[in-house]
Amino acid sequence: MTELVLGGRSSDEQFGFVNPPVVHGSTVLWSTVADFKAARGRYTYGRRGTPTSEALSDALKLLEGGQHVALAPSGVSAVSLALMTALKSGDHLLMVDTVYEPTRRFCDGMLRRMGVETSYYDASVGAHVSDLMRPNTKAVFVESPGSLTFEVQDVPAIAGAAHARGAAVIMDNTWATPLFFKAHDHGVDLAVSAGTKYLGGHADLMMGWVSANAAHAAALRTTHGALGLCCGPDDMFLALRGLRTLGVRLAHHQAA
Ligand SMILES: *Cc1c(COP(=O)(O)O)cnc(C)c1O
């Protein structure tokens, strides 16, 4: 639980204040070209990262235990970001039948237009998912518990079967959250969460994120940059504030 409270904080860089600053910014100014070059990789433009987005993604990275976290303006945009990170024209996607409805719409609409074929499988498939895989199956998507019937999937068995055939495993982990289910520890390559839900916790923000393991971190960075996704600073502030109490809220939620 300590990481929920301390993640993303760096009081030395925050003039001693407990919480990171909420930076509203696009253009970043430098006095000289040499200063700009020396700062390369830190802050160059608002869309590419600010002290606020960095604090939130650092904290979520700690919680996920992955290699890289990319922030998105909603859970649905995080789902599409993960799918576009793993798939290209000509690929086949295996999608769990209990998936959140807008994810299904993205697959049957956008992905189909982009030349990716989706087929749906039963949530209880387990390791038998290998029977459904085709030579061009490049990703298996799990959502566990699933919307809205809450089937719990055998994620390690599915991940083992998918990896044996060279497919990536994407998970919508919104319901369990990375607090209750460490997706990367169970073989998930790209873990998606709608921050709108438990992270925000107060029905006052829209956000999502994707966490990648080492094998998929570079592809996630590139796709996120190409799509130009970023979040509003006040929403990121609210998400950070929500993170601090995520543990106590979910413990109560689970007990109630
Ligand atoms: C709500 C939800 C999403 C989408 O999140 P938005 O922030 O509303 O776009 C995705 N997956 C699951 C499982 C959800 O419950």
The ligand as a Gaussian input file, in Angstrom:
#p B3LYP/6-31G(d) Opt

LIG

0 1
 C      -15.730000       1.836000     -18.155000
 C      -14.917000       0.767000     -18.759000
 C      -14.092000       1.039000     -19.872000
 C      -14.044000       2.364000     -20.566000
 O      -13.704000       3.437000     -19.787000
 P      -14.143000       4.942000     -20.164000
 O      -13.225000       5.758000     -19.336000
 O      -15.584000       5.067000     -19.800000
 O      -13.903000       5.139000     -21.630000
 C      -13.333000       0.001000     -20.379000
 N      -13.386000      -1.233000     -19.840000
 C      -14.166000      -1.525000     -18.788000
 C      -14.165000      -2.918000     -18.255000
 C      -14.956000      -0.541000     -18.214000
 O      -15.758000      -0.840000     -17.169000

